[in-house]
């Protein structure tokens, strides 16, 4: 039942929104988009965009290799998330994602950054009204291992795991299409990506297993990731969105030179993220939502809550 409270809270708040059939006026409202997926648009030069979010999570179990959830003591997390988009030209821009987390489990706690993501995007096309041409962008991604991934302390009960230690290079194709209406615009956004992690040398207890005597190298398996987000405007200021995410990775390679073995098994994960969006002006908006795992293999079972403020110049 842990996963369902997020859906209930988001859609209960949604009922407070006023459904309006007045034509859009005062300012042009905008959909806030996804907190998860790559953006399909490049920001105009000198008009960056920023998002500051507070993210809370409960990792309450782990899916085994047979899609069953194995209950474990909950690891609760909370921390700030910062996203930024900067355009250098109409075609070229960068996206940055960084976060810090504080983890808690059975009286233990640990605070550390998560892995950091940097994307360089190239705009291929812009959404054209009265046509099927969408916003389409190709992004090259690099994940930097700024999280804590080795020399874990068993007494911390898993709270000191905040990263994977591997530089991960990927490519994403992101798109979106707006279906315009004077009352209730509708937008579809999605992306498909492929990520190839580099090998990493590890010591001690780490993100891939081991023990205090472990020394060796792991190359995590490459993986595909797909996002699909649908957003619907309820009124001039309010909108709702529902996003799905699927990830699938192949088995990696682990070479343990000393100590207990390390593992990088194949994995699958299906998750969903509903959200409520509100725009205050042409520059300022906010959103409230959740993100929950629905099924998986060799991945965490989780429930996430987030609230954020977005500002674009």
C-alpha positions in Angstrom: 0.0 0.0 0.0 3.0 2.3 0.4 3.0 3.1 -3.3 -0.6 4.1 -3.6 -0.7 7.0 -1.1 1.2 9.1 -3.6 -1.4 8.7 -6.3 -4.1 9.5 -3.8 -2.5 12.6 -2.5 -1.7 14.1 -5.9 -5.2 13.5 -7.4 -6.9 14.6 -4.2 -5.1 18.0 -4.5 -6.0 18.0 -8.2 -9.7 18.1 -7.2 -9.1 21.6 -5.7 -8.3 23.0 -9.2 -11.1 25.0 -10.8 -12.1 23.8 -14.2 -12.5 26.8 -16.4 -13.7 27.3 -20.0 -12.5 30.9 -20.2 -10.0 31.5 -23.1 -6.4 31.7 -22.0 -5.4 35.3 -21.1 -3.2 37.5 -18.9 -0.2 35.4 -19.7 0.5 32.3 -21.8 0.6 29.3 -19.3 3.2 26.6 -19.8 3.5 23.0 -19.0 6.2 22.3 -16.5 7.3 19.0 -18.1 9.1 16.2 -16.5 11.4 16.0 -13.4 12.7 12.7 -14.8 13.1 12.8 -18.6 15.5 14.8 -20.8 14.1 18.0 -22.2 13.2 18.1 -25.9 13.8 21.9 -26.2 16.9 24.1 -26.0 16.5 27.3 -24.0 16.9 30.5 -26.0 20.3 32.2 -25.5 20.4 34.5 -22.4 17.1 32.9 -21.1 18.2 30.1 -18.8 15.7 28.0 -16.7 16.1 26.6 -13.2 14.2 24.1 -11.0 14.7 23.7 -7.3 12.9 20.7 -5.8 12.6 18.9 -2.5 12.5 15.2 -2.9 11.5 12.6 -0.3 11.7 8.9 -0.8 11.1 5.5 0.8 13.1 2.6 -0.5 11.1 -0.2 1.3 12.3 -3.3 -0.5 14.0 -4.9 -3.5 12.7 -6.7 -6.5 14.4 -10.1 -6.9 15.1 -11.8 -10.3 11.5 -13.2 -10.3 9.7 -9.8 -10.1 8.9 -10.4 -6.4 9.3 -7.6 -3.8 11.6 -8.7 -0.9 10.8 -6.5 2.1 13.7 -4.7 3.7 13.9 -2.1 6.4 12.9 1.2 4.9 15.6 3.7 3.9 14.0 7.1 4.1 15.6 10.0 2.1 15.1 13.7 1.8 17.1 16.3 0.0 17.3 19.2 -2.5 17.4 18.7 -6.3 18.7 21.4 -8.7 18.1 21.4 -12.4 19.3 24.0 -14.9 19.0 24.6 -18.6 21.2 27.0 -20.5 21.1 27.7 -24.3 24.2 29.0 -26.1 22.5 29.2 -29.5 19.0 28.3 -30.8 20.4 24.8 -31.5 23.0 24.1 -28.8 22.4 24.0 -25.0 23.3 22.2 -21.8 21.2 20.6 -19.0 22.5 20.1 -15.5 21.1 17.9 -12.7 22.5 17.7 -9.2 21.2 16.6 -5.9 22.1 15.9 -2.3 20.4 13.3 -0.1 20.1 12.6 3.6 19.3 9.0 4.2 17.8 7.5 7.4 17.4 3.9 8.5 16.8 2.5 12.0 18.6 5.3 13.8 21.4 5.6 11.3 21.8 8.5 8.9 24.2 9.8 6.1 24.3 12.9 3.9 26.1 13.0 0.6 25.6 14.2 -3.0 24.1 11.8 -5.6 25.7 11.2 -9.0 25.6 14.3 -11.2 24.2 14.5 -14.7 25.3 16.8 -17.5 23.7 16.8 -21.0 24.6 18.6 -24.2 21.6 19.0 -26.5 21.2 19.7 -30.2 17.8 20.9 -31.4 16.8 19.1 -34.6 13.3 20.5 -35.1 10.8 22.9 -33.4 7.1 22.2 -32.9 5.2 23.7 -35.8 1.5 24.6 -35.4 -1.0 22.8 -37.7 1.6 20.1 -38.6 2.9 16.9 -37.1 6.5 18.3 -36.8 7.4 18.1 -33.0 10.1 19.5 -30.9 12.9 17.0 -31.3 16.3 17.1 -29.6 19.3 14.8 -29.5 21.2 14.8 -26.2 24.6 13.5 -25.2 24.8 12.6 -21.5 27.5 12.1 -19.0 26.9 10.9 -15.5 29.7 11.8 -13.0 30.2 9.6 -10.0 29.9 12.3 -7.3 27.9 9.9 -5.1 29.4 7.6 -2.4 29.9 4.1 -3.8 32.6 2.2 -1.9 34.1 1.7 1.6 30.6 1.4 3.0 30.2 1.1 6.8 27.9 -1.9 7.6 26.8 -0.1 10.7 25.2 2.6 8.5 22.6 0.0 7.3 22.9 1.0 3.7 22.3 4.8 4.2 25.8 5.6 2.9 25.1 4.3 -0.6 24.4 7.3 -2.8 26.0 6.5 -6.1 27.5 3.8 -8.5 31.0 5.0 -9.0 30.9 4.7 -12.8 31.2 7.4 -15.5 28.1 6.7 -17.6 27.9 8.0 -21.2 24.6 8.0 -23.0 22.5 9.4 -25.9 18.9 10.4 -25.7 16.3 11.3 -28.4 13.7 13.5 -26.9 10.5 14.8 -28.4 7.3 16.6 -27.6 4.1 17.7 -29.4 1.6 20.3 -28.3 -2.0 19.9 -29.3 -3.4 23.4 -29.0 -6.8 24.4 -27.8 -8.1 27.7 -26.4 -9.3 25.9 -23.3 -7.6 22.6 -22.6 -4.3 22.2 -24.4 -2.7 18.7 -24.3 1.0 17.8 -24.7 2.8 14.5 -25.2 6.5 14.3 -24.3 8.8 11.3 -24.5 12.4 10.1 -24.9 14.4 7.0 -25.7 18.0 6.6 -24.5 20.9 4.2 -24.3 23.5 4.5 -21.5 26.9 2.8 -21.5 28.7 2.8 -18.1 32.5 2.6 -17.7 34.2 0.1 -15.5 35.1 1.2 -11.9 37.6 -0.1 -9.4 36.1 -0.8 -5.9 37.3 -1.4 -2.4 35.4 -2.7 0.6 31.7 -2.9 0.9 30.3 -1.1 -2.2 27.3 -0.5 -4.4 27.9 -4.0 -6.0 28.3 -6.1 -2.9 31.6 -7.2 -1.5 32.9 -7.1 2.1 35.5 -5.2 4.0 38.3 -7.1 2.2 37.0 -6.8 -1.3 39.1 -5.4 -4.1 38.2 -5.6 -7.8 36.6 -4.1 -10.8 33.0 -3.9 -12.0 31.7 -2.9 -15.4 27.9 -2.3 -15.0 25.8 -3.4 -18.0 24.5 -0.9 -20.5 20.8 -0.1 -20.4 17.9 1.4 -22.3 15.6 3.9 -20.8 12.2 5.2 -22.1 9.9 8.0 -20.8 6.4 9.0 -21.9 4.6 12.0 -20.3 1.1 13.2 -21.0 0.0 16.7 -19.8 -3.5 18.2 -19.8 -4.4 21.7 -18.9 -7.5 21.9 -16.7 -7.7 25.7 -16.5 -5.7 28.8 -17.1 -3.3 28.0 -14.2 -3.7 24.3 -13.5 -2.6 21.2 -15.3 -2.0 17.5 -14.6 0.5 15.1 -15.9 1.2 11.4 -15.8 4.5 9.9 -16.7 5.8 6.4 -17.2 9.4 5.2 -17.2 10.9 1.9 -18.3 14.5 0.8 -17.8 16.2 -2.4 -18.9 19.8 -3.3 -18.5 22.0 -6.2 -19.4 24.3 -8.1 -17.1 27.5 -6.4 -16.3 31.0 -7.9 -15.6 32.5 -8.2 -12.2 36.1 -9.3 -11.5 36.8 -9.7 -7.8 40.5 -9.9 -7.0 40.1 -10.2 -3.2 37.3 -10.6 -0.7 33.6 -11.4 -1.3 32.2 -11.3 -4.9 30.5 -8.3 -6.5 27.6 -8.5 -8.9 26.1 -6.4 -11.7 23.0 -8.4 -12.6 20.6 -7.6 -15.5 17.6 -5.5 -14.4 14.2 -4.2 -15.4 12.1 -1.4 -13.9 8.7 0.0 -14.6 7.6 3.1 -12.7 5.0 5.9 -12.9 4.9 9.5 -11.8 1.7 11.6 -11.6 2.0 15.3 -11.0 -0.1 18.5 -10.5 1.2 21.7 -12.2 0.5 25.3 -11.5 1.7 28.4 -13.4 1.9 31.8 -11.7 3.2 33.8 -14.6 5.1 33.4 -17.8 8.3 33.0 -15.8 7.2 31.1 -12.6 5.5 27.7 -12.0 5.4 24.9 -9.5 4.6 21.2 -9.4 3.7 18.6 -6.9 3.9 14.9 -7.6 5.0 11.4 -6.8 7.1 8.6 -8.4 6.6 5.0 -7.6 7.9 1.6 -8.8 5.3 -0.7 -10.2 7.4 -3.7 -11.1 11.0 -4.7 -11.5 13.8 -7.2 -11.4 17.0 -6.7 -9.4 16.1 -3.1 -8.6 14.8 -1.1 -5.6 11.1 -0.9 -4.7 10.4 2.8 -3.9 7.9 5.5 -3.4 9.0 9.2 -4.0 7.4 12.5 -3.3 8.6 15.8 -4.8 7.6 19.4 -4.9 9.4 22.0 -6.9 9.6 25.6 -8.1 10.5 26.4 -11.7 11.8 29.8 -13.0 12.7 30.6 -16.6 14.1 34.0 -17.7 
